[in-house]
Amino acid sequence: MSLIVLINSDQEIKNKIENAFRRERCYDFPMVMMASEKKILESLNFDLPEIIILNFGDSRVSYKSMTNQVKKDSWLHSFGIIGLYDGSTQNEQELMEEMKDLNVLVMLDYSRISSHIVKSVKIITENWQLIYQKDLYSHFMEHSSGSFTIDNDILAVSIYAGIAVTNLVQKGYLKPENKMHLQLSLSELIVNGIEHGHCGISYDEKTDFLQSGRSVIDLVSEKCEDPVIAAKRVHFEWDSSIESTVFSIRDEGEGFDVSKIKQKVEDDDPLAQHGRGIIMAEAFTESVVYNDIGNEVKTTVKHDDSVIRKTPEGFSGEEVIFPKKGDIVFQEGEKGNFLYYIASGRYQVLHNKKVVGSLSPVDLFMGEMAFLLNNRRSAAVVAEETGKLIKISRKSFVQVMKKYPHYGIFLSKLLARKIVRANEQHSVEEL
């Protein structure tokens, strides 16, 4: 599994992290701790860790010096950072500003280490593309996208929302002081999808449960004992242009009457507590729009136009396609002249008309084998749902690789991961 480098000298922090992993029975992530600048840079250069846990509150760690070194060397841009800080003495906004050029995915106050560190690591490893998306988008694409498929785990919701919002702050699209407001708004909307869309929890049921001394987390857990409910997911996506970002949150429930909820909010009815997510989203975003049945909401955030941004190079002019369910992306046997960047959606891989695999944004690309080897496609790809792909020509790809050769390491890791996954699937089929 992925190596985790803990940049820290505080034994108490190390113990907190180790205890959290032990409590979750999570032993898949080897972790090494270091604090000296020399060892840190050696590890980044040669161990190539994909996740770094960085203690910003450690006076013995010269994180500013490390930041400057990484900024100078593009070969070191192949990891995601989970930042730890002391909320009683440090300001998250100031830290985010200092680290805006690096790939900070999650920021955790010391008080949240025990409850959130393991979930954060798992979310990043399950969504491996997050590690490379910042560099890819900053160099190659004007538009950026992201997506998560979230199970009914309320404790994890703020992490998913935080990753998406942190992404906007780092790009300069959102002022750091507005980060928490937007994160809370999105979290509330996602939680609405879990509580009401999936679990069908009513106001009275929730109130009675809380008055009995138990939590909403316990109530959702009880509901998820039903395998039908447990299998439902919230689909959280965002799409950023230069001017704005549109967040889409869709649950797999039957929906609800949005107009009634809004009326209760306007009438100051006690039931308005159920509309908290809508109220917050409307206060901190440009617009909040639900679909007809009420199981999908889209909210738009206008970007901060006071920040000067670089024009992306590389793939910014490439064709963007939006396949719908059942659309064929490419056929088995056709020439592999294009590589496809997976911005969103799920796709079936078929060989001899038999489904042999699936692809999603975590895979980053599709069609890379035939593309790199200049061969014909060994399989067809069909969209399972509406998605977004960026079609990359061979000429653009070669030009980008010449300019940014460190992406050779990234592609090697990508192909290695896919080979490992294919071998695992083959082993399971043989059993």
Secondary structure in CASP SS format (residue, H / E / C, confidence):
PFRMAT SS
TARGET T0000
AUTHOR 0000-0000-0000
METHOD secondary structure of the structure
MODEL  1
M C 1.00
S C 1.00
L C 1.00
I E 1.00
V E 1.00
L E 1.00
I E 1.00
N C 1.00
S C 1.00
D C 1.00
Q H 1.00
E H 1.00
I H 1.00
K H 1.00
N H 1.00
K H 1.00
I H 1.00
E H 1.00
N H 1.00
A H 1.00
F H 1.00
R H 1.00
R H 1.00
E C 1.00
R C 1.00
C C 1.00
Y C 1.00
D C 1.00
F C 1.00
P C 1.00
M E 1.00
V E 1.00
M E 1.00
M E 1.00
A C 1.00
S C 1.00
E H 1.00
K H 1.00
K H 1.00
I H 1.00
L H 1.00
E H 1.00
S H 1.00
L H 1.00
N H 1.00
F H 1.00
D H 1.00
L C 1.00
P C 1.00
E C 1.00
I E 1.00
I E 1.00
I E 1.00
L E 1.00
N E 1.00
F C 1.00
G C 1.00
D C 1.00
S C 1.00
R C 1.00
V C 1.00
S C 1.00
Y H 1.00
K H 1.00
S H 1.00
M H 1.00
T H 1.00
N H 1.00
Q H 1.00
V H 1.00
K H 1.00
K H 1.00
D C 1.00
S H 1.00
W H 1.00
L H 1.00
H C 1.00
S C 1.00
F C 1.00
G E 1.00
I E 1.00
I E 1.00
G E 1.00
L E 1.00
Y E 1.00
D C 1.00
G C 1.00
S C 1.00
T C 1.00
Q C 1.00
N C 1.00
E H 1.00
Q H 1.00
E H 1.00
L H 1.00
M H 1.00
E H 1.00
E H 1.00
M C 1.00
K C 1.00
D C 1.00
L C 1.00
N C 1.00
V E 1.00
L E 1.00
V E 1.00
M E 1.00
L E 1.00
D E 1.00
Y H 1.00
S H 1.00
R H 1.00
I H 1.00
S H 1.00
S H 1.00
H H 1.00
I H 1.00
V H 1.00
K H 1.00
S H 1.00
V H 1.00
K H 1.00
I H 1.00
I H 1.00
T H 1.00
E H 1.00
N C 1.00
W C 1.00
Q C 1.00
L H 1.00
I H 1.00
Y H 1.00
Q H 1.00
K H 1.00
D H 1.00
L H 1.00
Y H 1.00
S H 1.00
H H 1.00
F H 1.00
M C 1.00
E C 1.00
H C 1.00
S E 1.00
S E 1.00
G E 1.00
S E 1.00
F E 1.00
T E 1.00
I E 1.00
D C 1.00
N C 1.00
D C 1.00
I H 1.00
L H 1.00
A H 1.00
V H 1.00
S H 1.00
I H 1.00
Y H 1.00
A H 1.00
G H 1.00
I H 1.00
A H 1.00
V H 1.00
T H 1.00
N H 1.00
L H 1.00
V H 1.00
Q H 1.00
K H 1.00
G C 1.00
Y C 1.00
L C 1.00
K C 1.00
P H 1.00
E H 1.00
N H 1.00
K H 1.00
M H 1.00
H H 1.00
L H 1.00
Q H 1.00
L H 1.00
S H 1.00
L H 1.00
S H 1.00
E H 1.00
L H 1.00
I H 1.00
V H 1.00
N H 1.00
G H 1.00
I H 1.00
E H 1.00
H H 1.00
G H 1.00
H H 1.00
C C 1.00
G C 1.00
I C 1.00
S C 1.00
Y H 1.00
D H 1.00
E H 1.00
K H 1.00
T H 1.00
D H 1.00
F H 1.00
L H 1.00
Q H 1.00
S C 1.00
G C 1.00
R C 1.00
S C 1.00
V H 1.00
I H 1.00
D H 1.00
L H 1.00
V H 1.00
S H 1.00
E H 1.00
K H 1.00
C C 1.00
E C 1.00
D C 1.00
P H 1.00
V H 1.00
I H 1.00
A H 1.00
A C 1.00
K C 1.00
R C 1.00
V E 1.00
H E 1.00
F E 1.00
E E 1.00
W E 1.00
D E 1.00
S E 1.00
S C 1.00
I C 1.00
E C 1.00
S E 1.00
T E 1.00
V E 1.00
F E 1.00
S E 1.00
I E 1.00
R E 1.00
D C 1.00
E C 1.00
G C 1.00
E C 1.00
G C 1.00
F C 1.00
D C 1.00
V H 1.00
S H 1.00
K H 1.00
I H 1.00
K H 1.00
Q H 1.00
K H 1.00
V H 1.00
E H 1.00
D C 1.00
D C 1.00
D C 1.00
P H 1.00
L H 1.00
A H 1.00
Q H 1.00
H H 1.00
G H 1.00
R H 1.00
G H 1.00
I H 1.00
I H 1.00
M H 1.00
A H 1.00
E H 1.00
A H 1.00
F H 1.00
T C 1.00
E C 1.00
S E 1.00
V E 1.00
V E 1.00
Y E 1.00
N C 1.00
D C 1.00
I C 1.00
G C 1.00
N C 1.00
E E 1.00
V E 1.00
K E 1.00
T E 1.00
T E 1.00
V E 1.00
K E 1.00
H C 1.00
D C 1.00
D C 1.00
S C 1.00
V C 1.00
I C 1.00
R C 1.00
K C 1.00
T C 1.00
P C 1.00
E C 1.00
G C 1.00
F C 1.00
S C 1.00
G C 1.00
E C 1.00
E E 1.00
V E 1.00
I E 1.00
F C 1.00
P C 1.00
K C 1.00
K C 1.00
G C 1.00
D C 1.00
I E 1.00
V E 1.00
F E 1.00
Q C 1.00
E C 1.00
G C 1.00
E C 1.00
K E 1.00
G C 1.00
N C 1.00
F E 1.00
L E 1.00
Y E 1.00
Y E 1.00
I E 1.00
A E 1.00
S E 1.00
G C 1.00
R C 1.00
Y E 1.00
Q E 1.00
V E 1.00
L E 1.00
H E 1.00
N C 1.00
K C 1.00
K E 1.00
V E 1.00
V E 1.00
G E 1.00
S E 1.00
L E 1.00
S C 1.00
P H 1.00
V H 1.00
D H 1.00
L C 1.00
F E 1.00
M E 1.00
G C 1.00
E H 1.00
M H 1.00
A H 1.00
F H 1.00
L H 1.00
L H 1.00
N C 1.00
N C 1.00
R E 1.00
R C 1.00
S C 1.00
A C 1.00
A E 1.00
V E 1.00
V E 1.00
A E 1.00
E C 1.00
E C 1.00
T C 1.00
G C 1.00
K E 1.00
L E 1.00
I E 1.00
K E 1.00
I E 1.00
S E 1.00
R H 1.00
K H 1.00
S H 1.00
F H 1.00
V H 1.00
Q H 1.00
V H 1.00
M H 1.00
K H 1.00
K H 1.00
Y C 1.00
P C 1.00
H C 1.00
Y H 1.00
G H 1.00
I H 1.00
F H 1.00
L H 1.00
S H 1.00
K H 1.00
L H 1.00
L H 1.00
A H 1.00
R H 1.00
K H 1.00
I H 1.00
V H 1.00
R H 1.00
A H 1.00
N H 1.00
E H 1.00
Q H 1.00
H H 1.00
S H 1.00
V H 1.00
E H 1.00
E H 1.00
L C 1.00
END
